[in-house]
Amino acid sequence: RDLHRVDRQQRQMCIRDRDLIDRLDKFISKNLEMYSSKYKVYTEFEILNADGEKRIIDRINIDEKNKKIYIYDYKTGFEPETNEKYQEQINEYRDILSKKVSADYEIDVKLLEV
């Protein structure tokens, strides 16, 4: 009886693992460009807002040749770009970063559903 329960739990874990792997494969395929070697990449990048409060940006890609910075924020859930709170958060990241980098750089932001 215990073996049946363990076997069932292992099967359920395998199904969840396969689902996770499928989701990750889809995410990577959909966002392949962000993994290009042309970018200098920073993850879990810490910055301070005007009040000295720490903010952590999930991922920053810098394209030095074309003077572009891409800020990515990972979110779970359905269509995070429709969430006003998330939009405010990522726009705050852009505002903070724009004051710390050369005006030559264009900054783009994107919420990524994972």
Secondary structure, DSSP 8 states (H G I E B T S, - for coil): -HHHHHHHHHHHHHHHHHHHHHHHHHHHHHTGGGG-TTSEEEEEEEEE-TTS-EEEEEEEEEETTTTEEEEEEEE-SS-GGG-HHHHHHHHHHHHHHHTTS-TT-EEEEEEEE-
